[in-house]
Amino acid sequence: MAETSTMRPRVIHALRRLDAIPVENPRACPGTPDVNYVEGWIELKWLRAWPARPDTVVSIEHFTPQQRIRHRKRSAAGGSTWVLLQVRREWLLLRGLVAAEHLGRVDRATLIGLCHAYWPDGLVDEELLTCVSSNTSVSASGASAPV
């Protein structure tokens, strides 16, 4: 799956200063996200392309009920969880609780509007690092701004 083969090494590299490590343990705890770093967890998702029609729900078939539960539980306990979605060159970062409630249930424009950060032309390592380690968001232009 693309999350493992391409996204995971890319994200681990981007977050190396936060001691990011890949996690692969679906049997020990179903729903465990793909990347752990000093401040939290990141679930990686990948789609080959957006739906052809703008009003079509962006289906994420491999976002499991266990993953939704894990994001809800960790968020309720005060933990930091994220979902990072790549669609072609676009990268979308959603807070775990937002993803648990909306990912796979809304159209493209709504999903982009729900993002904590959105990179339309490729992931920017420093901005991802800033987003997951502090209370900032990144606009479509790439400029950081407080939330």
C-alpha positions in Angstrom: 0.0 0.0 0.0 1.3 3.5 -0.8 1.0 4.6 2.8 3.8 2.1 3.7 6.0 2.3 0.6 6.2 6.0 -0.1 4.4 8.1 2.5 5.8 6.6 5.7 9.5 7.1 4.9 8.7 10.7 3.7 6.9 11.6 6.9 9.5 9.9 9.2 12.2 11.9 7.5 10.2 15.2 7.8 9.7 14.6 11.5 13.1 13.2 12.4 13.7 16.0 14.9 10.6 14.7 16.8 12.0 11.2 17.0 9.4 9.8 14.5 9.3 6.1 14.1 7.2 3.8 11.9 4.7 1.6 13.7 3.4 -1.7 12.4 1.4 -3.6 15.0 -2.2 -4.2 13.9 -2.5 -7.4 15.9 -1.4 -6.0 19.2 -3.8 -3.0 19.0 -6.1 -2.6 16.0 -6.3 1.0 14.8 -2.8 1.9 15.9 -1.6 4.8 13.6 1.3 4.4 11.2 3.8 6.9 12.8 4.6 7.7 16.4 6.6 10.8 17.3 7.4 12.4 20.6 4.2 14.4 20.8 1.7 12.0 19.2 0.5 9.7 16.4 -0.1 10.1 12.7 -2.3 7.9 10.5 -1.3 7.9 6.9 -3.8 7.6 4.1 -3.4 7.7 0.3 -5.7 8.0 -2.6 -4.8 7.7 -6.3 -7.1 10.5 -7.3 -10.0 12.6 -6.2 -13.5 11.6 -7.2 -14.4 12.9 -10.7 -17.5 14.8 -9.6 -17.0 17.6 -7.0 -20.0 16.7 -4.9 -19.0 13.0 -4.6 -18.0 11.9 -1.1 -14.2 11.2 -0.9 -14.3 7.5 0.1 -11.4 6.3 2.2 -12.2 2.6 2.3 -9.1 1.7 4.4 -9.9 4.1 7.2 -11.3 1.5 9.6 -13.8 1.7 12.4 -10.9 0.7 14.8 -8.9 3.7 13.5 -11.8 6.1 14.1 -12.2 4.8 17.6 -8.5 5.1 18.3 -8.5 8.8 17.3 -11.6 9.5 19.3 -10.2 7.8 22.4 -6.8 9.4 22.3 -8.3 12.8 21.6 -10.7 12.4 24.5 -7.7 11.6 26.8 -5.9 14.8 25.7 -3.5 13.1 23.3 -2.4 14.4 19.9 -3.4 12.4 16.8 -3.5 13.3 13.2 -4.4 11.9 9.8 -2.3 12.9 6.8 -3.9 12.2 3.5 -2.1 12.3 0.1 -4.0 12.6 -3.1 -1.5 12.9 -6.0 0.7 16.0 -5.1 -1.8 17.3 -2.6 -1.4 16.7 1.1 -4.1 17.3 3.8 -3.5 17.2 7.5 -6.5 16.7 9.7 -6.7 16.5 13.5 -7.5 12.9 14.5 -10.9 13.8 16.0 -11.9 15.7 12.9 -10.9 12.8 10.7 -12.7 10.3 12.9 -15.9 12.3 12.4 -15.7 13.4 8.8 -13.1 11.5 6.7 -14.8 9.3 4.1 -18.1 11.1 4.7 -17.7 14.5 2.9 -16.8 15.9 -0.5 -13.4 17.3 -1.6 -14.1 20.9 -0.9 -15.5 20.2 2.6 -12.6 18.0 3.4 -10.1 20.6 2.4 -12.0 23.1 4.5 -11.7 20.9 7.5 -8.0 20.6 7.2 -5.6 21.9 9.9 -3.1 22.3 7.0 -3.3 21.8 3.2 -0.4 21.6 0.8 -1.7 21.7 -2.8 1.8 21.3 -4.4 3.5 18.8 -2.2 4.3 18.3 1.4 6.6 21.0 3.0 8.6 19.3 5.8 9.1 22.3 8.0 5.5 23.2 7.9 4.4 19.7 8.8 6.9 19.7 11.7 5.4 23.0 12.9 1.8 21.9 12.6 2.2 18.6 14.5 4.4 20.1 17.3 2.6 23.4 18.0 -0.8 25.1 17.7 -0.4 26.5 14.2 -2.0 25.9 10.8 -0.8 26.4 7.3 -2.8 28.2 4.7 -3.0 27.1 1.1 -0.3 29.6 0.2 2.0 27.9 2.7 2.1 30.7 5.3 1.8 29.7 8.9 -0.8 31.3 11.1 -2.0 30.8 14.7 -5.2 28.8 15.1 
